[in-house]
Amino acid sequence: MKKIYNPQPETWSDICKRPTQTFTDVEETVKQIFKEVQQKGDKAIAKYTSFFDGVTLENIQVTSEEIEIAKKEVSNELKEAIQLAKSNIEQFHAAQKTGKIEVETAIGVTCWQEKRPIQKVGLYIPGGTAPLFSTVLMLAVPAKLAGCQEIVMCSPSDKNGKINAAILYAADLCGVTKIYKVGGIQAIAGMTFGTATIPQVYKIFGPGNQFVTIAKQFATQNGVAIDMPAGPSELLVYADETAIPSFVASDLLSQAEHGKDSQVILVTTNKNILNDVEEEVYKQLKELPRQEIAQVAINNSKLIFVETEKTALSLINEYGPEHFILCSQNEDYFIDGIQNAGSIFIGNYTPESAGDYASGTNHTLPTNGYSKSYSGVNLDSFLKAMTFQKISNEGIQNIGKAIEVMAEAEGLQAHKNAVSLRLKNN
């Protein structure tokens, strides 16, 4: 890990850079696959599934028989863990429901807002070296609570044409309506345009690698919304002398093992903590099954010492981490002052892993500094806020003159006439 001492503010933008490829590096690949899927549908899906995943499938839709087999393959212990996590996620997201908001803005002028579910949503669940069945819970649970009618899920299969059993179990448990053995760019393109097999959706959710992230941005150019730009995982820890170095190191490694393009950062005002955490990172790294992956991420990561908490907080807000762990005696200062972070974990006994799995908060979060402008996935992500208004004869008399004056000032005579005719009809 790279050690940085007292970096000056003018260097912060370089410090905050993520180890990712630029948009232009992968744009042409994404553009080509999108074009083929749009033109050739399932044929293109099959081509790129064979090319990227090394498997040829006769049927990409998961059958009910496959789901039943998968459910039997999942141990009772894991089922109980998934059910516990689902229950906590449901509790937290159900509490986010809001009712109708109604206001009489003027006598005879009633305005209200109601929320409606997005009818068709697509969930992308990464497979590969880490099949993220936990992400199924994070996306399908709020989608179901919101009342989405069609919940489509895409996830890559293994070389035998199977999706991880725990992913299928979680999807069935949470009410996913259709599941497809498709991954990567072609999955996002399939849900964007629709094919003979894969339904077109209105909004796509889910994390992925850099190619999936760019593919989701291409989806927005083709009329499909996305949850947020969510790329490689990242974690920033602020720790002072009250932090337990072995805990901090374990948190840094928990994100580093996600992928070679992950990034983890420690910011501290204590040089002893910086050195102790570094020692623990390399000690624990040797014991990890995913050591090779984590090592590359660690090489891209940083240990940063600053003199004051004020400087630390400013740097953290500039970075805008996906995950922010706070271990400080002065935790209220950071809780009150943090402006840019996807999800915050407070205290020595609040590992980031808790949010990834079972505390109840959502782990689908903005990365690459997008926490400055995006929220993580929540219940409202699956809802649309629609406004209504009803104006009586008396109401149009009360606001009509103002509308006429404003419309005329903007040069929109038809707008004015629409009101004037009603005012005269008395």
C-alpha positions in Angstrom: 0.0 0.0 0.0 1.2 3.5 -0.8 1.9 5.7 2.2 1.1 9.4 1.9 1.9 11.9 4.6 0.2 15.3 4.8 -0.9 15.6 1.2 -1.6 19.2 0.1 -5.1 20.0 -1.1 -3.8 20.6 -4.7 -2.8 16.9 -4.8 -6.1 15.5 -3.6 -7.6 15.1 -7.0 -4.8 12.7 -7.9 -5.1 10.9 -4.6 -8.8 10.4 -5.2 -8.4 8.8 -8.7 -9.7 5.3 -8.9 -7.7 2.5 -10.6 -10.2 2.1 -13.5 -10.1 2.3 -17.2 -11.5 5.4 -18.8 -14.8 5.4 -20.6 -13.1 5.5 -24.0 -11.1 2.4 -23.2 -14.2 0.2 -23.2 -16.7 2.3 -25.1 -16.2 0.7 -28.5 -16.6 -2.8 -27.1 -19.8 -1.9 -25.4 -21.1 0.0 -28.4 -20.5 -3.0 -30.7 -22.3 -5.5 -28.5 -25.2 -3.2 -27.9 -25.6 -2.7 -31.7 -25.5 -6.5 -32.3 -28.0 -7.2 -29.6 -30.4 -4.6 -30.9 -30.2 -6.0 -34.4 -29.9 -9.7 -33.8 -31.4 -10.3 -30.4 -31.0 -13.8 -28.9 -28.5 -14.7 -31.6 -26.1 -11.9 -30.4 -26.8 -12.9 -26.8 -25.7 -16.5 -27.5 -22.6 -15.3 -29.4 -21.3 -13.2 -26.6 -22.3 -15.6 -23.9 -20.2 -18.2 -25.7 -17.3 -15.8 -26.2 -17.1 -14.3 -22.7 -18.5 -17.1 -20.5 -17.3 -20.1 -22.6 -20.7 -21.8 -22.6 -23.3 -22.5 -25.3 -26.9 -22.7 -24.0 -30.0 -24.1 -25.7 -32.2 -22.2 -23.3 -31.1 -19.1 -21.4 -34.2 -18.9 -19.2 -34.0 -20.7 -15.9 -36.8 -23.3 -15.5 -38.8 -24.0 -12.4 -37.2 -27.5 -12.3 -33.8 -25.9 -12.1 -34.9 -23.6 -9.3 -36.2 -26.6 -7.3 -32.9 -28.5 -7.8 -31.0 -25.4 -6.7 -33.1 -25.0 -3.6 -32.2 -28.6 -2.5 -28.5 -27.9 -3.1 -28.4 -24.9 -0.6 -27.6 -26.0 3.0 -30.1 -25.3 5.7 -27.5 -23.2 7.5 -27.2 -20.9 4.5 -30.9 -20.8 3.9 -31.4 -19.6 7.5 -28.7 -17.0 7.0 -30.3 -15.7 3.8 -33.8 -15.7 5.5 -32.4 -13.7 8.4 -30.8 -11.2 6.0 -34.0 -10.9 4.0 -36.0 -10.2 7.1 -33.7 -7.4 8.2 -33.6 -5.9 4.7 -37.4 -6.0 4.5 -37.8 -4.3 7.8 -35.5 -1.4 6.9 -36.9 -0.9 3.4 -40.5 -1.3 4.4 -40.0 1.5 7.0 -39.1 3.8 4.0 -42.7 3.8 2.7 -44.3 7.2 2.5 -48.0 7.9 2.0 -49.9 10.4 -0.1 -48.9 14.0 0.4 -51.8 16.5 -0.2 -51.8 20.3 0.0 -54.3 23.0 -0.8 -51.9 25.6 -2.2 -54.7 28.1 -2.6 -58.5 28.0 -2.0 -59.8 25.6 -4.6 -56.4 24.4 -5.7 -55.5 21.0 -4.4 -52.1 19.3 -5.3 -51.0 15.9 -4.2 -48.3 13.4 -4.7 -48.5 9.6 -4.9 -45.9 7.0 -5.6 -46.4 4.2 -8.1 -44.1 1.2 -8.8 -41.9 1.0 -11.8 -43.7 -1.8 -13.7 -40.7 -3.6 -15.2 -37.3 -3.7 -13.6 -34.2 -5.6 -14.5 -31.7 -6.9 -11.9 -28.1 -7.6 -12.8 -26.4 -10.1 -10.4 -22.7 -10.6 -10.9 -21.4 -14.2 -11.0 -17.9 -15.1 -11.8 -15.4 -15.6 -9.0 -17.9 -14.3 -6.4 -21.6 -15.2 -7.0 -23.4 -12.4 -5.2 -26.6 -13.9 -4.0 -26.6 -11.1 -1.4 -27.2 -8.6 -4.2 -30.4 -10.5 -5.1 -31.8 -9.7 -1.6 -30.7 -6.1 -1.9 -32.5 -5.6 -5.2 -35.4 -8.0 -5.3 -36.7 -7.3 -1.7 -37.3 -3.5 -2.3 -38.6 -4.3 -5.8 -41.2 -6.6 -4.4 -42.1 -4.2 -1.6 -42.5 -1.4 -4.1 -45.0 -3.5 -6.1 -43.0 -3.9 -9.3 -45.1 -6.2 -11.6 -42.2 -7.8 -13.5 -38.8 -8.4 -11.9 -36.4 -9.8 -14.4 -33.0 -11.1 -13.3 -29.8 -11.7 -15.4 -26.8 -13.5 -14.0 -24.0 -15.4 -15.8 -23.9 -19.2 -15.7 -20.9 -21.4 -15.1 -19.2 -23.6 -17.7 -21.9 -26.2 -17.0 -24.7 -23.8 -17.8 -25.8 -23.4 -14.2 -26.4 -20.3 -12.1 -25.1 -20.5 -8.6 -27.7 -22.4 -6.4 -27.8 -19.7 -3.7 -28.5 -17.0 -6.3 -31.5 -19.1 -7.6 -32.7 -19.8 -4.0 -32.6 -16.1 -3.1 -34.3 -15.1 -6.3 -37.1 -17.5 -5.8 -37.4 -16.5 -2.1 -37.7 -12.8 -3.0 -40.2 -13.2 -5.8 -38.1 -12.7 -9.0 -40.4 -13.4 -11.9 -38.0 -14.4 -14.6 -34.3 -15.4 -14.5 -31.9 -15.6 -17.4 -28.4 -17.1 -17.7 -26.8 -14.1 -19.3 -24.0 -11.9 -17.9 -21.9 -8.8 -18.7 -22.6 -6.3 -21.4 -24.9 -8.6 -23.4 -27.2 -8.9 -20.3 -27.6 -5.2 -20.0 -28.1 -4.8 -23.7 -30.7 -7.6 -23.6 -32.7 -5.9 -20.9 -32.4 -2.5 -22.7 -33.7 -3.6 -26.1 -35.6 -6.8 -25.3 -35.2 -9.9 -27.3 -37.4 -12.8 -28.3 -36.5 -14.3 -24.9 -35.5 -11.5 -22.6 -38.1 -8.8 -21.8 -37.3 -5.2 -22.2 -37.4 -3.3 -18.8 -37.8 0.3 -17.7 -35.0 0.5 -15.2 -31.8 -1.6 -14.6 -30.3 -2.2 -11.2 -27.1 -3.9 -10.0 -23.4 -3.7 -9.7 -20.8 -5.0 -12.0 -17.3 -4.6 -13.5 -16.3 -1.6 -15.6 -17.8 -3.1 -18.7 -21.2 -3.5 -17.0 -21.0 0.1 -15.6 -20.4 1.5 -19.1 -23.1 -0.7 -20.5 -25.6 0.7 -18.0 -24.7 4.2 -19.1 -25.3 3.1 -22.7 -28.7 1.8 -21.6 -29.6 5.4 -20.5 -28.9 6.6 -24.0 -31.5 4.1 -25.2 -34.4 5.1 -23.0 -33.8 2.8 -20.0 -33.1 4.2 -16.6 -30.4 2.9 -14.2 -30.0 2.9 -10.5 -26.7 4.7 -10.5 -23.2 4.4 -11.9 -21.9 1.5 -9.8 -18.5 0.1 -10.7 -15.7 -1.6 -8.8 -16.0 -1.7 -5.0 -14.2 0.8 -2.8 -13.9 1.5 0.9 -12.4 4.3 3.0 -11.7 3.9 6.7 -11.0 6.8 9.1 -9.3 5.5 12.2 -7.8 7.2 15.2 -6.0 5.7 18.2 -9.3 4.2 19.5 -9.4 1.9 16.4 -8.4 -1.8 16.6 -5.8 -2.3 13.9 -6.7 -5.9 13.1 -10.3 -4.9 12.6 -9.4 -2.1 10.3 -7.1 -4.3 8.3 -9.9 -7.0 7.9 -12.3 -4.3 6.6 -9.8 -3.1 4.1 -9.2 -6.6 2.9 -12.9 -7.4 2.7 -13.2 -4.9 0.0 -9.9 -5.6 -1.7 -10.9 -9.2 -2.3 -13.9 -8.1 -4.4 -11.7 -7.6 -7.5 -8.4 -6.5 -8.8 -9.9 -3.1 -9.6 -11.2 -2.4 -6.1 -9.6 0.3 -4.0 -9.3 0.7 -0.3 -8.0 3.7 1.7 -7.1 4.4 5.3 -7.1 8.0 6.5 -5.7 8.6 10.0 -4.4 11.3 12.3 -2.2 8.7 14.1 1.0 7.4 12.6 1.1 4.4 14.9 -2.3 3.3 13.6 -1.1 3.7 10.0 1.8 1.4 10.6 -0.1 -1.1 12.7 -2.8 -1.4 10.1 -0.3 -1.9 7.3 1.4 -4.7 9.2 -2.0 -6.4 9.9 -3.0 -6.1 6.2 0.0 -8.0 5.0 -0.3 -10.5 7.9 -4.0 -11.3 7.1 -3.5 -11.2 3.4 -1.3 -14.3 3.5 -4.3 -16.3 4.9 -6.9 -15.3 2.2 -8.0 -17.8 -0.4 -8.4 -14.8 -2.8 -4.9 -13.5 -2.0 -3.9 -12.9 -5.6 -7.0 -10.7 -6.3 -6.7 -8.8 -3.0 -3.0 -8.2 -3.5 -3.5 -6.4 -6.8 -6.2 -4.2 -5.1 -3.9 -3.5 -2.2 -1.2 -2.4 -4.6 -3.7 0.3 -5.8 -4.6 1.4 -2.3 -3.4 4.0 0.1 -2.5 4.8 3.7 -2.9 8.5 4.3 -1.8 10.5 7.3 -3.1 14.0 8.0 -2.5 16.2 11.0 -6.1 17.2 11.9 -9.6 15.7 11.9 -10.8 18.8 9.9 -8.3 17.9 7.1 -9.3 14.3 7.3 -13.0 15.1 6.9 -12.4 17.4 3.9 -10.3 14.8 2.2 -13.0 12.1 2.8 -15.7 14.3 1.4 -13.5 15.0 -1.6 -13.1 11.3 -2.2 -16.8 10.5 -1.7 -16.4 6.8 -0.8 -18.9 4.1 -1.6 -18.3 2.7 1.9 -17.1 4.8 4.8 -16.0 3.2 8.1 -15.6 5.5 11.0 -13.6 4.5 14.1 -13.0 7.6 16.1 -13.4 8.9 19.6 -14.9 12.0 18.1 -17.3 10.1 15.9 -20.1 12.8 16.1 -17.8 15.3 14.4 -17.6 12.9 11.4 -21.2 11.8 11.5 -22.4 15.4 11.4 -19.8 16.5 8.8 -19.8 13.7 6.3 -21.5 14.9 3.1 -20.4 12.4 0.4 -20.6 8.7 1.1 -22.8 5.8 0.0 -23.1 4.0 3.4 -21.5 4.8 6.7 -20.4 2.2 9.3 -19.7 3.5 12.8 -17.5 2.0 15.5 -15.1 -0.9 16.0 -17.9 -3.5 15.9 -19.6 -2.3 12.7 -17.8 -4.1 9.8 -18.7 -3.2 6.3 -19.6 -6.9 5.8 -22.6 -6.3 8.0 -24.0 -3.9 5.4 -23.1 -6.2 2.6 -25.2 -9.0 4.0 -27.5 -8.7 7.0 -27.8 -5.4 8.9 -30.7 -4.3 6.7 -29.2 -1.4 4.8 -28.7 -1.7 1.0 -25.2 -2.6 -0.4 -25.9 -1.3 -3.9 -24.1 2.0 -3.7 -22.6 4.7 -5.9 -18.8 4.4 -6.6 -16.1 6.4 -8.3 -17.1 9.6 -6.4 -20.7 9.5 -7.5 -21.8 9.5 -3.9 -21.5 13.3 -4.3 -24.7 13.3 -6.3 -26.3 9.8 -6.1 -28.0 7.8 -3.3 -27.6 4.1 -2.8 -30.5 1.9 -3.8 -33.5 2.2 -1.5 -37.3 1.7 -1.7 -37.8 4.9 -3.7 -35.4 3.6 -6.4 -38.2 1.3 -7.5 -41.0 3.9 -7.3 -42.0 7.0 -9.3 -43.4 10.1 -7.6 -46.4 11.3 -9.6 -48.1 14.6 -8.9 -51.8 15.4 -9.3 -53.8 18.6 -9.1 -57.5 19.5 -9.1 -58.7 23.1 -9.5 -62.2 24.2 -8.9 -64.0 27.2 -10.5 -63.1 29.2 -7.5 -59.5 28.0 -7.6 -58.9 29.1 -11.2 -60.2 32.5 -10.3 -57.7 32.7 -7.4 -54.6 31.8 -9.5 -55.7 32.5 -13.1 -54.6 36.1 -13.3 -51.0 35.1 -12.2 -50.9 32.4 -14.9 -52.1 34.8 -17.6 -49.4 37.4 -16.6 -46.6 34.8 -16.5 -47.6 33.2 -19.8 -47.8 36.5 -21.6 -44.4 37.5 -20.3 -42.9 34.3 -21.7 -44.7 34.9 -25.1 -46.9 31.8 -24.8 -50.3 33.0 -25.9 -51.9 29.6 -26.0 -51.0 29.0 -22.4 -52.7 32.3 -21.5 -55.8 31.5 -23.6 -56.2 28.2 -21.8 -56.8 30.1 -18.6 -58.5 33.2 -20.0 -61.3 31.0 -21.5 -62.0 29.5 -18.2 -62.0 32.8 -16.4 -64.5 34.2 -18.8 -66.8 31.1 -18.4 -68.4 32.4 -15.2 
